[in-house]
């Protein structure tokens, strides 16, 4: 084989190898960039909630109002998410989270950086056999009804998907109010 033929074959092999290497590198880059991005962990320290008070209102329905004090520990002003699907009731005994139709809260609450703001959650219940509308003035029945409902709630959680904030509203009524049978 002549020298120029050896040189030509060597150049062809090198070129083919470079093309294969480039294809592997480009294919790997496309694969890696197409993988879903791993979300950052939930931040439980950005916004702190402290239980403040619990009140019961009797009207067409029974409304339990849970009052909290929020503290924004971030360097930015914060608006609570508007999406109702971001808010959950914490079920007792580690049973998880629940979204309830009779649940209302302060959507879009503004919380300035480094400040404290008051916020409420409202759970609305219909009268039933435990506490009927005819017995509205019976405070003992109201107390039994309220205790039975409070045993079904262990706090609240707001999951802000955009900022990855997990805001925990702890159960403070167990400590503050007598919850015996």
C-alpha positions in Angstrom: 0.0 0.0 0.0 1.3 3.4 -0.9 2.0 6.1 1.5 -0.9 8.4 0.4 -3.3 5.4 0.6 -2.2 4.8 4.2 -2.5 8.5 5.0 -6.0 8.6 3.4 -7.3 5.6 5.4 -5.8 7.0 8.6 -7.5 10.3 8.0 -10.8 8.6 7.2 -10.6 6.5 10.4 -9.8 9.6 12.5 -12.7 11.6 10.9 -15.2 8.7 11.4 -14.1 8.4 15.0 -14.5 12.1 15.5 -18.0 12.0 14.0 -19.0 9.1 16.3 -17.5 10.8 19.3 -19.4 14.1 18.5 -22.7 12.1 18.0 -22.2 10.5 21.4 -21.5 13.8 23.1 -24.4 15.6 21.5 -26.8 12.7 22.2 -25.7 12.6 25.8 -26.1 16.4 26.1 -29.7 16.2 24.7 -30.5 13.3 27.0 -29.3 15.1 30.1 -31.0 18.4 29.3 -34.3 16.6 28.6 -34.4 15.0 32.1 -36.9 16.7 34.4 -35.4 19.1 36.8 -35.3 17.9 40.4 -37.4 20.3 42.5 -35.8 22.1 45.4 -36.9 20.9 48.8 -39.9 22.4 50.6 -38.8 25.3 52.8 -40.6 25.1 56.2 -38.8 28.0 57.7 -39.7 30.9 55.3 -43.1 31.6 56.9 -43.9 30.6 60.5 -47.4 30.3 61.9 -48.4 30.4 65.5 -51.9 29.5 66.8 -53.6 32.5 68.4 -57.3 31.8 69.0 -60.3 29.7 68.2 -63.9 31.0 68.0 -67.3 29.5 67.2 -70.0 31.3 65.4 -73.6 30.0 65.3 -75.9 31.1 62.5 -77.4 29.4 59.5 -74.3 27.1 60.0 -71.7 26.5 62.6 -68.4 28.1 61.8 -65.1 27.3 63.6 -62.6 30.1 63.1 -58.9 29.4 63.7 -56.8 32.5 64.1 -53.1 32.4 63.5 -50.2 34.9 63.6 -47.8 34.6 60.6 -44.3 35.8 60.4 -42.4 36.3 57.2 -38.8 35.3 57.7 -37.7 35.9 54.1 -36.2 39.0 52.5 -39.1 39.4 50.2 -42.8 40.3 50.5 -45.0 37.3 50.2 -48.6 36.7 48.9 -50.4 33.5 49.8 -51.4 31.4 46.9 -54.9 32.0 45.4 -55.3 28.3 44.5 -57.6 26.5 46.9 -55.9 23.2 46.1 -52.7 24.5 47.9 -54.4 24.4 51.3 -55.0 21.3 53.4 -56.5 20.2 56.7 -54.1 18.0 58.7 -55.8 14.9 59.8 -55.0 13.5 63.3 -53.0 10.4 64.1 -50.8 10.8 61.0 -53.7 10.0 58.6 -52.4 12.6 56.1 -53.9 15.7 54.5 -57.4 16.5 53.3 -59.1 19.1 51.2 -62.5 20.0 52.5 -65.3 21.7 50.7 -66.4 23.5 53.9 -63.0 25.1 54.3 -62.2 28.8 53.7 -59.1 30.8 54.3 -57.5 34.1 53.5 -56.4 33.7 49.9 -54.0 36.3 48.6 -53.0 37.4 52.1 -50.1 40.0 51.9 -47.2 39.3 54.3 -44.5 42.0 54.1 -40.9 40.9 54.6 -39.9 40.5 58.3 -43.5 41.4 59.5 -46.2 39.6 61.4 -49.8 39.4 60.0 -53.0 37.8 61.4 -54.8 35.1 59.3 -57.9 32.9 59.8 -59.1 29.5 58.6 -62.8 28.8 58.7 -64.4 25.4 58.9 -68.2 25.4 58.3 -70.5 22.7 59.4 -74.2 22.0 59.0 -76.4 21.2 62.0 -76.8 17.5 62.6 -78.1 14.9 65.1 -75.3 15.8 67.5 -76.2 19.5 67.5 -79.5 20.4 65.8 -80.6 23.9 64.8 -83.4 23.6 67.5 -80.7 23.3 70.2 -78.8 26.4 69.1 -79.0 27.9 72.6 -77.8 24.7 74.3 -74.1 25.5 75.1 -73.4 22.0 76.4 -74.5 20.5 73.1 -72.4 23.1 71.2 -69.4 22.2 73.3 -69.8 18.5 72.5 -70.3 19.2 68.8 -67.2 21.5 68.8 -65.0 19.0 70.6 -66.0 16.2 68.2 -65.1 18.4 65.2 -61.8 19.6 66.7 -60.7 16.0 67.2 -60.9 15.6 63.4 -58.5 18.5 62.7 -54.8 18.5 63.7 -53.8 21.8 62.0 -53.5 23.1 58.5 -50.8 23.2 55.8 -50.4 25.6 52.8 -48.1 24.2 50.0 -46.9 27.1 47.8 -45.7 25.2 44.7 -44.3 28.3 43.1 -41.9 29.3 46.0 -41.7 25.7 47.4 -42.9 27.0 50.8 -44.6 24.5 53.2 -46.4 26.7 55.8 -47.5 24.6 58.8 -50.3 25.9 60.9 -50.0 23.9 64.1 -52.7 22.6 66.3 -52.7 25.0 69.3 -56.2 24.3 70.6 -55.3 21.0 72.2 -53.0 22.9 74.6 -55.1 26.0 75.0 -58.6 24.4 75.4 -59.6 21.3 77.4 -60.1 18.5 74.9 -61.4 15.7 77.2 -64.1 13.2 76.3 
